[in-house]
Amino acid sequence: MKTIIVTLLTLFTAVISAFAQDFQGMAVYESKTSTADFKSNFAGNRDITPEMQKTIEERMKQMFEKTFILNFDKNASIYKEEEKLDAPGQGGGMRMMSNMMGGGGTHYKNVKEKIFTVDKEFFGKEFLVKDTLPKLAWKLEGETKQIGNYTCFKATAVRPVSQSDFKNYRRKTEDKKESDKKEEVKVEGKTETTKTTNLTDGWDVPKEIVVTAWYTPDIPINQGPENYWGLPGLILEVNEGKTIILCSKIVMNTKEKKEIKAPSKGKEVTQAEYDKIVTEKMAEMREMNQGQGGGRTMQYRMGGQ
């Protein structure tokens, strides 16, 4: 297997150096995130009618199934969601939720300079996230599979999860939910347990996830979807947590050249600063909902525990 890997790295270096300066390509990716955890959040809720459940599932599908376009050259790329007209009811909050699930904005990365820039909209404010490209410790495997017309090789890595990455939110275990939500109070000399549940109470985000990528040395470009890079070939598939990103189309040496440049609008912040802004805002919303005791908040008491 070591011989195969060395050969791939040698081939990658040789071929990429032979590419013309104006080389450019385009790849289409289909991204799908499992909605099982989210759907279970509504299960058994008598306030949700079958019609409402159907509407929720349709909107969740639109949020969790997306098409992205990756335009790339030797050194840089732009990864952007395919533009579509908003369906009725998809403005405002639904668009914001869609953006939080990985859609919207332009994701630029330069593998030569090892930097990335992403423009994001959060609660009506525009942010420009600029930072160093995360470098994963890829483990190159000998396993192969065919994706379209390309032979792909497997690589795995473990990466930390951003606190603003809502795609990887998961339901808390029962033990963790109880420890997070229960508090004892004295009511008329009797101890009761008050349990408050709202939109984010039952959710948690893992600190890290295992990533499996499939790349093809046939396209010796150090690129891939989102912030993935660093392999000896274009990454055609990524499995990360509950999300699968799969390339469905590739066009090499495109006739119409796409300008590949970083977005520039928005308040400039680092990834860590943006994560802090998002988590603080979500905590603020949670406190507001709990204080209102209605809307998206559901409060109830469990006595005698």
Secondary structure, 3 states (H helix, E strand, C coil): CHHHHHHHHHHHHHHHHHCCCCCCEEEEEEEEECCHHHHHCCCCCCCCCHHHHHHHHHHHHHHHEEEEEEEECCCEEEEEECCCCCCCCCCCHHHHHHHHCCCCCEEEEECCCCEEEEEEEECCEEEEEEEECCCCCCEEEEEEEEECCEEEEEEEEEEECCCCCHHHCEECCHHHHHHHHEEEEEECCEEEEEEEECCCCCEECCCEEEEEEEEECCCCCCCCCCCCCCCCCEEEEEEECCEEEEEEEEEECCCCCCCCCCCCCCEEECHHHHHHHHHHHHHHHHHHHHHHCCCCCEEEEEECC
